[in-house]
Amino acid sequence: MRKHLTEGVNEFFARLPPSAIADTSLSEGGKRILVRRNNMTSKERAYWRSQANGIPALFQVGKGGISDALIKQTDDALKARELIKIKVLLETSPEKPKVIAQQLAEATNSDCVGVIGGSMIFYRYNPELHKDEKKKAKR
């Protein structure tokens, strides 16, 4: 029997595909901690899709496809808002929206909530935006 529950975690990380790991960091005891990514449940996806229904698209992906500038802008928008919508110009885009969504989600460490036609919805939790809520809950 293992002395501590976190023993053998390195073997666990070795078996995971790279896309399943968003961030691994060392805890105080020198053990690795897995940060969840791309494990959104269908209920969470449905909730975020419904929340994104009323928001406008922030960016458009056109004939240039995914560029470093688009990745940077998407990353900045996810830090500020958590939930964003991006449009793909279907006639001029070099790739299909699902492929673009997958690439953008990997580049920004976010979850692709859904791709509907030419609209892509992305979500990434930002703990800095929820600090006030935690302080209010403690009171």
Secondary structure as GFF3:
##gff-version 3
##sequence-region A 1 139
A	DSSP	alpha_helix	9	15	.	.	.	ID=ss1
A	DSSP	three_ten_helix	18	20	.	.	.	ID=ss2
A	DSSP	beta_strand	23	26	.	.	.	ID=ss3
A	DSSP	beta_strand	32	35	.	.	.	ID=ss4
A	DSSP	alpha_helix	42	52	.	.	.	ID=ss5
A	DSSP	beta_strand	59	61	.	.	.	ID=ss6
A	DSSP	alpha_helix	68	81	.	.	.	ID=ss7
A	DSSP	beta_strand	83	88	.	.	.	ID=ss8
A	DSSP	alpha_helix	97	108	.	.	.	ID=ss9
A	DSSP	beta_strand	111	116	.	.	.	ID=ss10
A	DSSP	beta_strand	119	123	.	.	.	ID=ss11
A	DSSP	three_ten_helix	127	130	.	.	.	ID=ss12
A	DSSP	alpha_helix	131	138	.	.	.	ID=ss13
###
